[in-house]
Amino acid sequence: MEVTAARRAFLCDIGFWADRTALHEAAFHGRVLQLKQLIESAASVNTVTVDNITPLHEACTQGHVMCAQLLLEAGAQVDVQTIHGSTPLCHACASGSLECVELLLEYGAKANPTLTALTASPLHEACIRGNVDVVRLMIASGAQLEAYDVHFGPPLHITCAKGHMGCVRELLVAGADVNSGKFHETALHHAARAHAVDMIELLVEFGAYVHASDNLGRKPVDYTAPASPSHTCLKLYQSNPLSLQQLCRITVRRSLGTRASEVIGQMNISHRIHSFLQYCDRPTPLQSDTSAFLQPA
Protein backbone atom coordinates (compact mmCIF):
# COMPACT_ATOMS: atom_id res chain seq x y z
CA MET A 1 0.00 0.00 0.00
CA GLU A 2 1.33 3.43 -0.91
CA VAL A 3 0.56 6.65 0.87
CA THR A 4 -0.31 9.37 -1.58
CA ALA A 5 0.23 12.91 -0.43
CA ALA A 6 -1.70 15.77 -1.94
CA ARG A 7 -0.05 19.21 -2.13
CA ARG A 8 3.12 17.74 -0.69
CA ALA A 9 5.62 20.14 0.88
CA PHE A 10 8.54 19.79 3.27
CA LEU A 11 7.87 21.03 6.81
CA CYS A 12 10.97 21.66 8.98
CA ASP A 13 12.28 18.41 10.49
CA ILE A 14 8.88 16.79 10.98
CA GLY A 15 8.47 15.42 7.47
CA PHE A 16 5.86 15.89 4.78
CA TRP A 17 2.42 17.36 5.27
CA ALA A 18 -0.49 16.21 3.21
CA ASP A 19 -4.21 15.67 3.23
CA ARG A 20 -5.37 12.79 5.40
CA THR A 21 -3.54 9.59 4.48
CA ALA A 22 -4.12 5.87 4.79
CA LEU A 23 -1.74 5.93 7.75
CA HIS A 24 -3.96 8.44 9.56
CA GLU A 25 -7.04 6.34 8.80
CA ALA A 26 -5.48 3.11 10.03
CA ALA A 27 -4.29 4.76 13.26
CA PHE A 28 -7.65 6.43 13.90
CA HIS A 29 -9.64 3.23 13.40
CA GLY A 30 -7.21 1.00 15.28
CA ARG A 31 -6.34 -1.16 12.28
CA VAL A 32 -3.11 -2.60 13.67
CA LEU A 33 -2.32 -4.99 10.82
CA GLN A 34 -2.89 -2.36 8.14
CA LEU A 35 -0.82 0.16 10.06
CA LYS A 36 2.02 -2.36 10.40
CA GLN A 37 1.92 -3.03 6.65
CA LEU A 38 2.00 0.67 5.85
CA ILE A 39 4.98 1.22 8.13
CA GLU A 40 6.82 -1.75 6.62
CA SER A 41 6.16 -0.30 3.15
CA ALA A 42 8.12 2.81 4.23
CA ALA A 43 5.19 5.15 4.84
CA SER A 44 6.38 8.09 6.93
CA VAL A 45 5.00 7.89 10.46
CA ASN A 46 5.54 11.64 10.79
CA THR A 47 3.34 12.62 7.87
CA VAL A 48 1.09 15.46 8.96
CA THR A 49 -2.17 16.87 7.64
CA VAL A 50 -2.71 20.54 6.85
CA ASP A 51 -3.71 20.91 10.51
CA ASN A 52 -0.40 19.34 11.53
CA ILE A 53 -2.11 16.21 12.83
CA THR A 54 0.05 13.09 12.81
CA PRO A 55 -1.03 9.44 12.80
CA LEU A 56 0.09 9.34 16.45
CA HIS A 57 -2.43 12.07 17.28
CA GLU A 58 -5.12 9.98 15.62
CA ALA A 59 -4.23 6.79 17.47
CA CYS A 60 -4.23 8.60 20.82
CA THR A 61 -7.52 10.36 20.09
CA GLN A 62 -9.21 6.96 20.03
CA GLY A 63 -7.05 5.34 22.71
CA HIS A 64 -5.56 2.76 20.32
CA VAL A 65 -2.48 1.89 22.34
CA MET A 66 -1.18 -0.84 20.01
CA CYS A 67 -1.28 1.56 17.06
CA ALA A 68 0.45 4.23 19.12
CA GLN A 69 3.17 1.78 20.10
CA LEU A 70 3.76 0.75 16.49
CA LEU A 71 4.12 4.39 15.47
CA LEU A 72 6.46 5.26 18.32
CA GLU A 73 8.63 2.21 17.68
CA ALA A 74 8.85 3.32 14.04
CA GLY A 75 10.10 6.77 15.06
CA ALA A 76 6.97 8.90 15.48
CA GLN A 77 7.77 12.19 17.18
CA VAL A 78 6.09 12.17 20.55
CA ASP A 79 5.53 15.88 21.10
CA VAL A 80 4.43 17.13 17.68
CA GLN A 81 1.78 19.83 18.05
CA THR A 82 -1.25 20.47 15.89
CA ILE A 83 -1.88 24.00 14.61
CA HIS A 84 -3.88 24.52 17.81
CA GLY A 85 -0.98 23.33 19.95
CA SER A 86 -2.30 19.91 21.03
CA THR A 87 0.21 17.11 21.49
CA PRO A 88 -0.56 13.39 21.31
CA LEU A 89 -0.52 13.41 25.12
CA CYS A 90 -3.33 15.99 25.13
CA HIS A 91 -5.34 13.68 22.88
CA ALA A 92 -4.58 10.60 24.98
CA CYS A 93 -5.69 12.37 28.17
CA ALA A 94 -8.85 13.56 26.41
CA SER A 95 -9.63 9.99 25.37
CA GLY A 96 -9.16 8.77 28.94
CA SER A 97 -6.75 6.03 27.84
CA LEU A 98 -4.40 5.31 30.73
CA GLU A 99 -2.41 2.89 28.57
CA CYS A 100 -1.78 5.52 25.88
CA VAL A 101 -0.79 8.12 28.46
CA GLU A 102 1.64 5.69 30.11
CA LEU A 103 3.14 4.80 26.73
CA LEU A 104 3.65 8.41 25.65
CA LEU A 105 5.25 9.36 28.96
CA GLU A 106 7.53 6.33 28.65
CA TYR A 107 8.67 7.69 25.28
CA GLY A 108 9.42 11.10 26.79
CA ALA A 109 6.22 13.07 26.20
CA LYS A 110 6.21 16.38 28.08
CA ALA A 111 3.66 16.57 30.88
CA ASN A 112 3.70 20.36 30.49
CA PRO A 113 4.08 21.19 26.79
CA THR A 114 4.18 24.80 25.66
CA LEU A 115 0.60 25.57 24.72
CA THR A 116 -1.27 28.17 22.72
CA ALA A 117 -4.24 30.14 24.02
CA LEU A 118 -6.50 27.69 22.18
CA THR A 119 -5.16 24.56 23.85
CA ALA A 120 -5.96 22.93 27.19
CA SER A 121 -3.08 21.23 28.99
CA PRO A 122 -2.92 17.42 29.20
CA LEU A 123 -4.00 17.68 32.86
CA HIS A 124 -6.98 19.84 31.89
CA GLU A 125 -7.97 17.25 29.30
CA ALA A 126 -7.67 14.45 31.84
CA CYS A 127 -9.81 16.39 34.30
CA ILE A 128 -12.47 17.07 31.67
CA ARG A 129 -12.61 13.35 30.88
CA GLY A 130 -12.78 12.49 34.58
CA ASN A 131 -10.49 9.44 34.57
CA VAL A 132 -9.04 9.41 38.09
CA ASP A 133 -6.16 7.10 37.15
CA VAL A 134 -5.07 9.36 34.30
CA VAL A 135 -5.31 12.46 36.50
CA ARG A 136 -3.27 10.71 39.20
CA LEU A 137 -0.61 9.67 36.68
CA MET A 138 -0.35 13.16 35.20
CA ILE A 139 0.07 14.64 38.67
CA ALA A 140 2.75 12.06 39.50
CA SER A 141 4.49 12.96 36.21
CA GLY A 142 4.81 16.59 37.25
CA ALA A 143 1.81 18.18 35.55
CA GLN A 144 1.37 21.76 36.74
CA LEU A 145 -1.58 21.91 39.13
CA GLU A 146 -2.13 25.60 38.47
CA ALA A 147 -1.75 25.53 34.68
CA TYR A 148 -4.11 28.25 33.49
CA ASP A 149 -6.49 27.92 30.58
CA VAL A 150 -8.30 30.98 29.21
CA HIS A 151 -11.55 29.07 28.96
CA PHE A 152 -11.43 26.80 32.00
CA GLY A 153 -9.06 28.49 34.44
CA PRO A 154 -6.97 26.03 36.49
CA PRO A 155 -7.64 22.27 36.30
CA LEU A 156 -9.54 22.27 39.61
CA HIS A 157 -12.17 24.61 38.14
CA ILE A 158 -13.07 22.47 35.17
CA THR A 159 -13.03 19.32 37.31
CA CYS A 160 -15.57 20.84 39.68
CA ALA A 161 -17.67 22.15 36.80
CA LYS A 162 -17.78 18.64 35.30
CA GLY A 163 -18.63 17.10 38.68
CA HIS A 164 -15.75 14.62 38.79
CA MET A 165 -15.50 14.15 42.55
CA GLY A 166 -12.62 11.66 42.47
CA CYS A 167 -10.49 13.93 40.31
CA VAL A 168 -11.26 16.91 42.55
CA ARG A 169 -9.93 14.98 45.51
CA GLU A 170 -6.77 13.93 43.63
CA LEU A 171 -6.01 17.55 42.77
CA LEU A 172 -6.64 18.81 46.29
CA VAL A 173 -4.58 16.09 47.98
CA ALA A 174 -1.77 16.82 45.53
CA GLY A 175 -1.76 20.47 46.64
CA ALA A 176 -3.91 22.34 44.13
CA ASP A 177 -4.87 25.81 45.39
CA VAL A 178 -8.48 25.44 46.51
CA ASN A 179 -9.01 29.21 46.29
CA SER A 180 -7.36 29.86 42.94
CA GLY A 181 -9.54 32.13 40.86
CA LYS A 182 -10.56 32.99 37.34
CA PHE A 183 -12.05 36.48 37.31
CA HIS A 184 -12.39 36.00 41.09
CA GLU A 185 -14.49 32.89 40.49
CA THR A 186 -13.36 29.89 42.56
CA ALA A 187 -13.84 26.14 42.41
CA LEU A 188 -16.50 26.51 45.11
CA HIS A 189 -18.58 28.65 42.75
CA HIS A 190 -18.52 25.79 40.24
CA ALA A 191 -19.46 23.21 42.87
CA ALA A 192 -22.35 25.42 43.99
CA ARG A 193 -23.62 25.75 40.41
CA ALA A 194 -23.46 21.97 40.08
CA HIS A 195 -25.46 21.60 43.33
CA ALA A 196 -22.83 19.07 44.45
CA VAL A 197 -23.06 18.93 48.25
CA ASP A 198 -20.29 16.34 48.64
CA MET A 199 -17.98 18.46 46.51
CA ILE A 200 -18.84 21.61 48.46
CA GLU A 201 -17.99 19.81 51.70
CA LEU A 202 -14.71 18.49 50.28
CA LEU A 203 -13.63 21.93 49.04
CA VAL A 204 -14.44 23.55 52.38
CA GLU A 205 -12.48 20.78 54.14
CA PHE A 206 -9.46 21.85 52.11
CA GLY A 207 -9.96 25.51 53.01
CA ALA A 208 -12.28 26.89 50.33
CA TYR A 209 -13.45 30.37 51.30
CA VAL A 210 -17.26 30.34 51.44
CA HIS A 211 -17.48 34.15 51.35
CA ALA A 212 -15.46 34.54 48.12
CA SER A 213 -17.14 36.85 45.58
CA ASP A 214 -16.75 36.54 41.83
CA ASN A 215 -16.52 39.45 39.38
CA LEU A 216 -20.32 39.83 39.61
CA GLY A 217 -20.14 40.16 43.37
CA ARG A 218 -21.84 36.79 43.89
CA LYS A 219 -20.82 34.26 46.52
CA PRO A 220 -21.08 30.49 45.96
CA VAL A 221 -24.35 30.37 47.93
CA ASP A 222 -25.85 32.85 45.46
CA TYR A 223 -25.66 30.17 42.75
CA THR A 224 -27.84 27.74 44.72
CA ALA A 225 -31.61 27.53 44.97
CA PRO A 226 -33.06 28.60 48.33
CA ALA A 227 -33.78 25.67 50.64
CA SER A 228 -31.86 23.26 48.39
CA PRO A 229 -29.31 20.92 50.05
CA SER A 230 -26.38 22.87 48.55
CA HIS A 231 -27.85 26.18 49.73
CA THR A 232 -28.41 24.83 53.24
CA CYS A 233 -24.90 23.41 53.34
CA LEU A 234 -23.24 26.67 52.31
CA LYS A 235 -25.37 28.76 54.65
CA LEU A 236 -24.34 26.50 57.51
CA TYR A 237 -20.67 26.85 56.62
CA GLN A 238 -21.09 30.62 56.44
CA SER A 239 -22.61 30.67 59.92
CA ASN A 240 -20.21 28.18 61.55
CA PRO A 241 -16.45 28.65 61.24
CA LEU A 242 -14.30 25.57 60.94
CA SER A 243 -12.88 24.11 64.14
CA LEU A 244 -9.38 24.98 65.28
CA GLN A 245 -8.44 21.38 64.48
CA GLN A 246 -9.58 21.81 60.89
CA LEU A 247 -7.84 25.17 60.53
CA CYS A 248 -4.57 23.65 61.78
CA ARG A 249 -4.78 20.88 59.19
CA ILE A 250 -5.39 23.38 56.42
CA THR A 251 -2.47 25.53 57.61
CA VAL A 252 -0.09 22.56 57.75
CA ARG A 253 -0.94 21.37 54.27
CA ARG A 254 -0.90 24.86 52.81
CA SER A 255 2.57 25.48 54.22
CA LEU A 256 3.83 22.23 52.67
CA GLY A 257 2.20 22.97 49.30
CA THR A 258 2.45 20.27 46.64
CA ARG A 259 4.82 18.23 48.84
CA ALA A 260 2.25 17.88 51.63
CA SER A 261 1.31 14.22 51.08
CA GLU A 262 4.95 13.17 50.63
CA VAL A 263 6.19 14.99 53.75
CA ILE A 264 3.27 13.90 55.92
CA GLY A 265 3.88 10.30 54.87
CA GLN A 266 7.42 10.53 56.26
CA MET A 267 6.43 12.04 59.61
CA ASN A 268 6.79 9.99 62.76
CA ILE A 269 3.21 10.54 63.92
CA SER A 270 0.33 8.35 64.99
CA HIS A 271 -1.83 6.66 62.38
CA ARG A 272 -4.82 8.71 63.51
CA ILE A 273 -3.03 12.04 63.03
CA HIS A 274 -1.59 10.83 59.74
CA SER A 275 -5.07 9.93 58.48
CA PHE A 276 -6.39 13.28 59.63
CA LEU A 277 -3.69 15.25 57.81
CA GLN A 278 -4.18 13.16 54.68
CA TYR A 279 -7.96 13.67 54.72
CA CYS A 280 -8.73 10.01 55.24
CA ASP A 281 -11.09 10.75 58.10
CA ARG A 282 -14.52 11.44 56.65
CA PRO A 283 -17.09 12.63 57.72
CA THR A 284 -16.33 16.35 57.85
CA PRO A 285 -16.58 18.34 61.10
CA LEU A 286 -19.86 19.91 60.09
CA GLN A 287 -21.27 16.91 58.26
CA SER A 288 -23.03 15.55 61.34
CA ASP A 289 -24.63 18.96 61.77
CA THR A 290 -25.56 19.38 58.12
CA SER A 291 -27.00 15.89 57.76
CA ALA A 292 -30.07 16.80 59.77
CA PHE A 293 -30.73 19.74 57.47
CA LEU A 294 -30.00 17.89 54.24
CA GLN A 295 -32.16 14.83 54.85
CA PRO A 296 -35.59 14.98 53.17
CA ALA A 297 -38.46 15.58 55.56
PATORNU-216016 format. One record per residue (C-alpha): residue number from 0; residue in three letters; x, y, z. Coordinates in nm, 2 decimals. Each point is the difference from the previous one (the first is absolute). Example, Ala and Ser with C-alpha at 12.3 -4.5 7.8 and 13.67 -1.06 7.14 Angstrom:
! residues 2
- 0, ALA, 1.23, -0.45, 0.78
- 1, SER, 0.14, 0.34, -0.07
//
This chain:
! residues 297
- 0, MET, 0.00, 0.00, 0.00
- 1, GLU, 0.13, 0.34, -0.09
- 2, VAL, -0.07, 0.32, 0.18
- 3, THR, -0.09, 0.28, -0.25
- 4, ALA, 0.05, 0.35, 0.12
- 5, ALA, -0.19, 0.29, -0.15
- 6, ARG, 0.17, 0.34, -0.02
- 7, ARG, 0.31, -0.15, 0.14
- 8, ALA, 0.25, 0.24, 0.16
- 9, PHE, 0.29, -0.03, 0.24
- 10, LEU, -0.06, 0.12, 0.35
- 11, CYS, 0.31, 0.07, 0.22
- 12, ASP, 0.13, -0.33, 0.15
- 13, ILE, -0.34, -0.16, 0.05
- 14, GLY, -0.04, -0.14, -0.35
- 15, PHE, -0.26, 0.05, -0.27
- 16, TRP, -0.35, 0.15, 0.05
- 17, ALA, -0.29, -0.12, -0.21
- 18, ASP, -0.37, -0.05, 0.00
- 19, ARG, -0.12, -0.29, 0.22
- 20, THR, 0.19, -0.32, -0.09
- 21, ALA, -0.06, -0.37, 0.03
- 22, LEU, 0.24, 0.00, 0.30
- 23, HIS, -0.23, 0.25, 0.18
- 24, GLU, -0.30, -0.21, -0.08
- 25, ALA, 0.15, -0.32, 0.12
- 26, ALA, 0.12, 0.17, 0.33
- 27, PHE, -0.34, 0.16, 0.06
- 28, HIS, -0.19, -0.32, -0.05
- 29, GLY, 0.24, -0.22, 0.19
- 30, ARG, 0.09, -0.22, -0.30
- 31, VAL, 0.32, -0.14, 0.14
- 32, LEU, 0.08, -0.24, -0.29
- 33, GLN, -0.06, 0.26, -0.27
- 34, LEU, 0.21, 0.26, 0.20
- 35, LYS, 0.28, -0.26, 0.03
- 36, GLN, -0.01, -0.06, -0.37
- 37, LEU, 0.01, 0.37, -0.08
- 38, ILE, 0.30, 0.05, 0.22
- 39, GLU, 0.18, -0.29, -0.15
- 40, SER, -0.06, 0.14, -0.34
- 41, ALA, 0.19, 0.31, 0.10
- 42, ALA, -0.29, 0.23, 0.06
- 43, SER, 0.12, 0.30, 0.21
- 44, VAL, -0.14, -0.02, 0.36
- 45, ASN, 0.05, 0.37, 0.03
- 46, THR, -0.22, 0.10, -0.29
- 47, VAL, -0.22, 0.29, 0.11
- 48, THR, -0.33, 0.14, -0.14
- 49, VAL, -0.05, 0.36, -0.07
- 50, ASP, -0.10, 0.04, 0.36
- 51, ASN, 0.33, -0.16, 0.10
- 52, ILE, -0.17, -0.31, 0.13
- 53, THR, 0.22, -0.31, 0.00
- 54, PRO, -0.11, -0.37, 0.00
- 55, LEU, 0.11, -0.01, 0.37
- 56, HIS, -0.25, 0.28, 0.08
- 57, GLU, -0.27, -0.21, -0.17
- 58, ALA, 0.09, -0.32, 0.19
- 59, CYS, 0.00, 0.18, 0.33
- 60, THR, -0.33, 0.18, -0.07
- 61, GLN, -0.17, -0.34, -0.01
- 62, GLY, 0.22, -0.17, 0.27
- 63, HIS, 0.14, -0.25, -0.24
- 64, VAL, 0.31, -0.09, 0.20
- 65, MET, 0.13, -0.27, -0.23
- 66, CYS, -0.01, 0.24, -0.29
- 67, ALA, 0.17, 0.26, 0.20
- 68, GLN, 0.28, -0.24, 0.10
- 69, LEU, 0.06, -0.11, -0.36
- 70, LEU, 0.03, 0.37, -0.10
- 71, LEU, 0.24, 0.09, 0.28
- 72, GLU, 0.21, -0.31, -0.06
- 73, ALA, 0.03, 0.11, -0.37
- 74, GLY, 0.12, 0.35, 0.11
- 75, ALA, -0.31, 0.21, 0.04
- 76, GLN, 0.08, 0.33, 0.17
- 77, VAL, -0.17, 0.00, 0.33
- 78, ASP, -0.06, 0.37, 0.06
- 79, VAL, -0.11, 0.12, -0.34
- 80, GLN, -0.26, 0.27, 0.04
- 81, THR, -0.30, 0.07, -0.22
- 82, ILE, -0.07, 0.35, -0.13
- 83, HIS, -0.20, 0.05, 0.32
- 84, GLY, 0.29, -0.12, 0.22
- 85, SER, -0.13, -0.34, 0.10
- 86, THR, 0.25, -0.28, 0.05
- 87, PRO, -0.08, -0.37, -0.02
- 88, LEU, 0.01, 0.00, 0.38
- 89, CYS, -0.28, 0.26, 0.00
- 90, HIS, -0.20, -0.23, -0.22
- 91, ALA, 0.07, -0.31, 0.21
- 92, CYS, -0.11, 0.18, 0.32
- 93, ALA, -0.31, 0.12, -0.18
- 94, SER, -0.08, -0.36, -0.10
- 95, GLY, 0.04, -0.12, 0.35
- 96, SER, 0.24, -0.28, -0.11
- 97, LEU, 0.24, -0.07, 0.29
- 98, GLU, 0.20, -0.24, -0.21
- 99, CYS, 0.06, 0.26, -0.27
- 100, VAL, 0.10, 0.26, 0.26
- 101, GLU, 0.24, -0.24, 0.16
- 102, LEU, 0.15, -0.09, -0.34
- 103, LEU, 0.05, 0.36, -0.10
- 104, LEU, 0.16, 0.10, 0.33
- 105, GLU, 0.23, -0.31, -0.03
- 106, TYR, 0.12, 0.14, -0.34
- 107, GLY, 0.07, 0.34, 0.15
- 108, ALA, -0.32, 0.20, -0.06
- 109, LYS, 0.00, 0.33, 0.19
- 110, ALA, -0.25, 0.02, 0.28
- 111, ASN, 0.00, 0.38, -0.04
- 112, PRO, 0.04, 0.08, -0.37
- 113, THR, 0.01, 0.36, -0.11
- 114, LEU, -0.36, 0.08, -0.10
- 115, THR, -0.19, 0.26, -0.20
- 116, ALA, -0.29, 0.19, 0.13
- 117, LEU, -0.23, -0.24, -0.18
- 118, THR, 0.13, -0.31, 0.17
- 119, ALA, -0.08, -0.17, 0.33
- 120, SER, 0.29, -0.17, 0.18
- 121, PRO, 0.02, -0.38, 0.02
- 122, LEU, -0.11, 0.03, 0.37
- 123, HIS, -0.30, 0.21, -0.10
- 124, GLU, -0.10, -0.25, -0.26
- 125, ALA, 0.03, -0.28, 0.25
- 126, CYS, -0.21, 0.19, 0.25
- 127, ILE, -0.27, 0.07, -0.26
- 128, ARG, -0.01, -0.37, -0.08
- 129, GLY, -0.02, -0.09, 0.37
- 130, ASN, 0.23, -0.31, 0.00
- 131, VAL, 0.15, 0.00, 0.35
- 132, ASP, 0.28, -0.23, -0.09
- 133, VAL, 0.11, 0.23, -0.29
- 134, VAL, -0.02, 0.31, 0.22
- 135, ARG, 0.20, -0.18, 0.27
- 136, LEU, 0.27, -0.10, -0.25
- 137, MET, 0.02, 0.35, -0.15
- 138, ILE, 0.05, 0.14, 0.35
- 139, ALA, 0.26, -0.25, 0.08
- 140, SER, 0.18, 0.09, -0.33
- 141, GLY, 0.03, 0.36, 0.11
- 142, ALA, -0.30, 0.16, -0.17
- 143, GLN, -0.04, 0.36, 0.11
- 144, LEU, -0.30, 0.01, 0.24
- 145, GLU, -0.05, 0.37, -0.06
- 146, ALA, 0.03, -0.01, -0.38
- 147, TYR, -0.23, 0.28, -0.12
- 148, ASP, -0.24, -0.04, -0.29
- 149, VAL, -0.18, 0.31, -0.14
- 150, HIS, -0.33, -0.19, -0.02
- 151, PHE, 0.02, -0.23, 0.30
- 152, GLY, 0.23, 0.17, 0.24
- 153, PRO, 0.21, -0.25, 0.21
- 154, PRO, -0.06, -0.37, -0.02
- 155, LEU, -0.19, 0.00, 0.33
- 156, HIS, -0.27, 0.23, -0.15
- 157, ILE, -0.09, -0.21, -0.29
- 158, THR, 0.01, -0.32, 0.21
- 159, CYS, -0.26, 0.15, 0.24
- 160, ALA, -0.21, 0.14, -0.29
- 161, LYS, -0.01, -0.36, -0.15
- 162, GLY, -0.08, -0.15, 0.34
- 163, HIS, 0.28, -0.25, 0.01
- 164, MET, 0.03, -0.04, 0.37
- 165, GLY, 0.29, -0.25, 0.00
- 166, CYS, 0.21, 0.22, -0.22
- 167, VAL, -0.08, 0.30, 0.22
- 168, ARG, 0.14, -0.19, 0.30
- 169, GLU, 0.31, -0.11, -0.19
- 170, LEU, 0.08, 0.37, -0.08
- 171, LEU, -0.06, 0.12, 0.35
- 172, VAL, 0.20, -0.27, 0.17
- 173, ALA, 0.28, 0.07, -0.25
- 174, GLY, 0.00, 0.37, 0.11
- 175, ALA, -0.21, 0.18, -0.25
- 176, ASP, -0.10, 0.35, 0.13
- 177, VAL, -0.36, -0.04, 0.11
- 178, ASN, -0.05, 0.38, -0.02
- 179, SER, 0.16, 0.07, -0.34
- 180, GLY, -0.21, 0.22, -0.20
- 181, LYS, -0.11, 0.09, -0.36
- 182, PHE, -0.15, 0.35, 0.00
- 183, HIS, -0.03, -0.05, 0.38
- 184, GLU, -0.21, -0.31, -0.06
- 185, THR, 0.11, -0.30, 0.21
- 186, ALA, -0.04, -0.38, -0.02
- 187, LEU, -0.27, 0.04, 0.27
- 188, HIS, -0.21, 0.22, -0.24
- 189, HIS, 0.01, -0.29, -0.25
- 190, ALA, -0.10, -0.26, 0.27
- 191, ALA, -0.28, 0.22, 0.11
- 192, ARG, -0.13, 0.03, -0.36
- 193, ALA, 0.01, -0.37, -0.03
- 194, HIS, -0.20, -0.04, 0.32
- 195, ALA, 0.27, -0.25, 0.12
- 196, VAL, -0.03, -0.02, 0.37
- 197, ASP, 0.28, -0.26, 0.04
- 198, MET, 0.23, 0.22, -0.21
- 199, ILE, -0.08, 0.31, 0.20
- 200, GLU, 0.08, -0.18, 0.32
- 201, LEU, 0.33, -0.13, -0.14
- 202, LEU, 0.11, 0.34, -0.13
- 203, VAL, -0.08, 0.16, 0.34
- 204, GLU, 0.19, -0.27, 0.17
- 205, PHE, 0.30, 0.11, -0.20
- 206, GLY, -0.05, 0.36, 0.09
- 207, ALA, -0.23, 0.14, -0.27
- 208, TYR, -0.11, 0.35, 0.10
- 209, VAL, -0.39, -0.01, 0.01
- 210, HIS, -0.02, 0.38, -0.01
- 211, ALA, 0.20, 0.04, -0.32
- 212, SER, -0.16, 0.24, -0.25
- 213, ASP, 0.03, -0.04, -0.38
- 214, ASN, 0.03, 0.30, -0.24
- 215, LEU, -0.38, 0.03, 0.02
- 216, GLY, 0.02, 0.04, 0.38
- 217, ARG, -0.17, -0.34, 0.05
- 218, LYS, 0.10, -0.25, 0.26
- 219, PRO, -0.03, -0.38, -0.05
- 220, VAL, -0.32, -0.01, 0.19
- 221, ASP, -0.16, 0.24, -0.24
- 222, TYR, 0.02, -0.26, -0.27
- 223, THR, -0.21, -0.25, 0.19
- 224, ALA, -0.38, -0.02, 0.03
- 225, PRO, -0.15, 0.11, 0.33
- 226, ALA, -0.07, -0.29, 0.23
- 227, SER, 0.19, -0.24, -0.22
- 228, PRO, 0.26, -0.24, 0.16
- 229, SER, 0.29, 0.20, -0.14
- 230, HIS, -0.14, 0.33, 0.11
- 231, THR, -0.06, -0.14, 0.35
- 232, CYS, 0.35, -0.14, 0.01
- 233, LEU, 0.17, 0.33, -0.10
- 234, LYS, -0.22, 0.21, 0.24
- 235, LEU, 0.11, -0.23, 0.28
- 236, TYR, 0.36, 0.03, -0.09
- 237, GLN, -0.04, 0.38, -0.02
- 238, SER, -0.15, 0.01, 0.35
- 239, ASN, 0.24, -0.25, 0.17
- 240, PRO, 0.37, 0.05, -0.04
- 241, LEU, 0.22, -0.31, -0.03
- 242, SER, 0.14, -0.15, 0.32
- 243, LEU, 0.35, 0.09, 0.12
- 244, GLN, 0.10, -0.36, -0.08
- 245, GLN, -0.12, 0.04, -0.36
- 246, LEU, 0.18, 0.34, -0.04
- 247, CYS, 0.32, -0.15, 0.13
- 248, ARG, -0.02, -0.28, -0.26
- 249, ILE, -0.06, 0.25, -0.28
- 250, THR, 0.29, 0.21, 0.12
- 251, VAL, 0.24, -0.29, 0.02
- 252, ARG, -0.08, -0.12, -0.35
- 253, ARG, 0.00, 0.35, -0.15
- 254, SER, 0.35, 0.06, 0.14
- 255, LEU, 0.12, -0.33, -0.15
- 256, GLY, -0.16, 0.08, -0.34
- 257, THR, 0.02, -0.27, -0.27
- 258, ARG, 0.24, -0.21, 0.22
- 259, ALA, -0.26, -0.03, 0.28
- 260, SER, -0.09, -0.37, -0.05
- 261, GLU, 0.37, -0.10, -0.05
- 262, VAL, 0.12, 0.18, 0.31
- 263, ILE, -0.29, -0.11, 0.22
- 264, GLY, 0.06, -0.36, -0.10
- 265, GLN, 0.35, 0.02, 0.14
- 266, MET, -0.10, 0.15, 0.33
- 267, ASN, 0.04, -0.20, 0.32
- 268, ILE, -0.36, 0.05, 0.11
- 269, SER, -0.29, -0.22, 0.11
- 270, HIS, -0.21, -0.16, -0.26
- 271, ARG, -0.30, 0.20, 0.11
- 272, ILE, 0.18, 0.33, -0.05
- 273, HIS, 0.14, -0.12, -0.33
- 274, SER, -0.35, -0.09, -0.12
- 275, PHE, -0.13, 0.34, 0.11
- 276, LEU, 0.27, 0.20, -0.18
- 277, GLN, -0.05, -0.21, -0.31
- 278, TYR, -0.38, 0.05, 0.00
- 279, CYS, -0.07, -0.37, 0.05
- 280, ASP, -0.24, 0.08, 0.29
- 281, ARG, -0.34, 0.06, -0.14
- 282, PRO, -0.26, 0.12, 0.10
- 283, THR, 0.08, 0.37, 0.01
- 284, PRO, -0.03, 0.20, 0.33
- 285, LEU, -0.33, 0.16, -0.10
- 286, GLN, -0.14, -0.30, -0.18
- 287, SER, -0.17, -0.13, 0.30
- 288, ASP, -0.16, 0.34, 0.05
- 289, THR, -0.10, 0.04, -0.37
- 290, SER, -0.14, -0.35, -0.03
- 291, ALA, -0.31, 0.09, 0.20
- 292, PHE, -0.06, 0.29, -0.23
- 293, LEU, 0.07, -0.18, -0.33
- 294, GLN, -0.22, -0.31, 0.07
- 295, PRO, -0.34, 0.02, -0.17
- 296, ALA, -0.29, 0.06, 0.24
//
